[in-house]
Amino acid sequence: MKITPIKTHKITVKDSDLLKILDRYVPKLKERSIVAITSKIISICEGAVVPKGNLKKQSLVEKEADLYLPLASNKYGFHLTIKNGTMIASAGIDESNGNGFYVLWPRNMQKTVNGICSHLVRKHKVKNLGVIIVDSKTTPLRWGTVGTTLAYSGFSALNNYVGKKDLFNYRMRVTRSSIYEGLGASTVLAMGEGAESTPIAIVEDASFVRYQRRNPTSEELKSLSISIEDDVFAPILTKAKWISGKKKTK
């Protein structure tokens, strides 16, 4: 597998056209490529940012999160939250590279990633292409952040090994390889998370990816999530004193 980070200018709130940025910087794409894009530049272009001013991050997190734990429960001074089925710090809200703004997650990531994939397929005249929106997260009991995929299109997210035999003829019962998460981790590693200014990456020669010339179905998207009660970490997650977020529904 080959990953090529793409350098861009500094993306700020003055940028509002994501497709224009992609057209400017993404080189001619080959068949069977994956384009990874950081959620941050999508949010900035969409206007999903909030000026810091006198606004406390805590109140913004409590509004944006689906579920959150009290701030006092964490000695590092940030909320542990669940948003869009992902456990992540601070509901994904970031200050780094925000230039005076809190950067939220994109508002409708699946719609956005589907649109980006369709645009790139047409522009580059390819048939098999994938797109992922990525961010970074922490892993329990491990220092450091790793990349994660928030939304995807154009390929199968999971490779199912259930029912297949291993090297010693044992038939596997639960193994599903998370292709989209593996791509998220590897592309974020290649792009960096500081001042690299490489918010896009191109993946080539990923033979394990099974391309689909369509957007993922609602059933496929639903199959990627697991409830707190059914999660392998349920003994911990169900004991946490989760608080529902304060975001108003329209």
C-alpha positions, 0 to 999 in steps of 0.5 A: 500500500502506498500513501501520498500526503498532499500539501495545501495552503493553510485552510482558514475560514476564508476558504468556503469551497471544498471541491475547489480545494480538491480540484486544485491540489488532488493530482490525477487519480488512478483507478482503485485509489482512496482519497482521505480528507481531514474532517477539519478542512471540511468543517472549516469550508462548511462554516462548522466553526465557532469563534472562541471569544468568551465562549467556554469549550465546556459548554460547546462540548455539552451542546454538541455531544450525544452523550458526555461524562462530567468534566470533573470525571477526567483529570485532564480537563476534557469531556469523554463523549459519544458523538455519532456512535463514536467515543471521542474526546470533546465531541470532536471539537478541536482548537488546533489549527483553528486560528481563533475558532473552535472547529466542530465536526462536519454537520452531515458527513455521509452526505458530504463524503458521498458528494465528494466521491461522486465529484472525484469520479466524474472529474478524474474519469475513474470507476473504482474510487473511495473517499474517507473523512478522517480525524484522530482519537485516543485509545484506552490504556494507550498514550497517543492519538491514532487516526479514525474514519468518520465517514466513507464511500465507494468501497466495502467498510468491512471484510468478513472472515466469519465462517472462513478457516484460519491457517490451522483449519479453525473456522472463525466466528466473529472476526471482521476486519475494519478496512475503513478504520485501518485506512483512517489510521494509516492515512492520518499517520502519513498526513501528520497532526501538527503544522504539516499542512497536508490535510489530504492523502491518496492511497494506492495499491491497497489490494485488500479494498473491495470497491463498490461503485455506489454509496453505502446503504443505510443498512451497511452504515448501521451495521458498523455501529454497536450499542453500548449494551452489546459492546465488548466493553459494556461492563465499563460503558454501562456503568458510566454516568452518561449525560445526554447532550443539550443540542436542540433538535429542529 
